[in-house]
Amino acid sequence: MKNGKLLIHPTSPDCKLNIKELLFLLDSMGFISRHPVQDNDLYPVGERFLQMLTFMGCSPHIHLEPKHPGDEDYVFIRLIESVSPQLLVSDNSRTPGCPKCRKPAFPDWSVFEQEDSALVCQHCGARLSPEELRWRTDAGIARHFIEINSIYPGEAQPVASMMQQLGEATGCEWRYFYLLKENTSRTKKPPEAC
């Protein structure tokens, strides 16, 4: 069973989107089918889904439909929306890097759990905003996420034209990351840059 997820989100935690407009956009791109699975918020892949992602390796092993009732080890899309920016990490996520000194900015994720704490690099003392951080591909912070289930980290990535379409339609720059066995999820307003 795969426990991986590919998540795509606006780079800025302040980017606010209309979820219905985002659904319409993803449907018009052919990334999703607008008919949720079993009356919930899980969307099956659209007719152009496989053209919107680049799969690594010679023969990726993914299932686009459940094998049996209750099966969750298949590719479906879920939109995550939060009133305030949400930090998504998993046990294998590394803390983001500092754009100034290029070293890990924080020793652990606790800086994101503290209300009104400033983001200050542990190595060079630079004051940082969430958008400046070098997030790598193991964590992200945003109000909106496009979650693609059952994609193992590094197995696939969005093509540049998809990211460009999302950016042009929403006015926000987008990025992606992976979660593996999403055991840790923290929600809080990100600290303000000083």
C-alpha positions, -999 to 999 in steps of 0.1 A, spaced: 0 0 0 13 34 -9 11 61 17 25 89 -4 8 121 -15 17 148 -40 5 182 -29 3 213 -51 -3 247 -35 2 285 -39 37 296 -28 23 324 -6 3 315 25 -16 347 20 -31 336 -14 -68 332 -10 -88 313 -36 -124 305 -43 -126 267 -40 -155 265 -66 -134 284 -91 -104 262 -84 -126 231 -90 -139 245 -122 -103 253 -133 -90 218 -126 -120 203 -144 -116 226 -174 -79 216 -175 -89 179 -175 -70 172 -143 -101 161 -123 -136 149 -130 -160 172 -112 -182 143 -100 -170 135 -65 -166 98 -55 -194 85 -33 -208 120 -24 -176 131 -6 -148 155 -16 -127 130 -34 -124 136 -71 -115 110 -97 -88 119 -122 -98 137 -154 -91 127 -190 -59 148 -191 -45 138 -157 -17 117 -171 -6 146 -194 -5 170 -164 21 149 -144 55 136 -154 59 101 -140 95 90 -132 109 56 -140 100 32 -168 68 18 -155 51 36 -127 26 14 -108 -6 35 -100 -42 26 -99 -67 52 -112 -97 35 -97 -104 15 -65 -99 -23 -67 -127 -29 -42 -151 -10 -19 -131 7 9 -99 7 -12 -79 39 -7 -48 29 -25 -56 45 -58 -52 80 -73 -78 105 -64 -77 142 -59 -89 161 -28 -89 199 -23 -79 211 12 -91 245 22 -83 263 55 -93 298 68 -57 304 80 -25 290 65 -19 253 73 15 237 76 16 201 62 45 179 71 51 142 77 76 124 99 102 123 71 99 161 64 130 182 68 127 217 81 131 244 54 164 260 45 174 296 49 177 314 15 206 336 29 230 310 43 214 279 26 216 259 59 185 244 78 168 275 91 153 258 122 163 228 143 128 214 143 92 223 134 84 239 168 88 275 155 56 270 136 37 259 167 44 291 186 20 319 181 35 352 169 70 339 169 94 354 143 111 332 118 148 337 124 175 314 109 194 295 136 226 299 117 228 334 103 201 352 122 183 363 91 146 373 96 125 353 71 90 351 58 74 317 49 75 326 12 113 331 13 121 297 29 136 269 8 109 243 14 124 215 -6 98 189 -16 88 176 18 65 202 34 44 233 26 23 260 41 -8 274 24 -46 280 27 -53 257 -3 -38 224 -13 -45 201 -43 -38 167 -28 -31 138 -52 -34 105 -33 -13 74 -38 17 91 -54 50 81 -37 75 109 -31 95 115 -63 72 92 -84 56 121 -103 57 158 -106 34 184 -122 44 195 -157 55 232 -161 24 240 -182 1 229 -154 19 251 -129 18 279 -154 -20 275 -160 -26 275 -122 -5 306 -118 -21 325 -146 -57 316 -136 -52 324 -99 -26 352 -99 -5 331 -74 28 312 -80 25 275 -73 48 248 -60 46 211 -51 58 187 -24 53 152 -12 41 137 21 49 101 31 27 86 58 11 119 68 13 114 106 20 150 115 -1 179 105 0 213 121 -24 242 116 -15 277 127 -10 312 113 26 314 102 49 337 122 53 372 108 86 383 93 102 410 113 
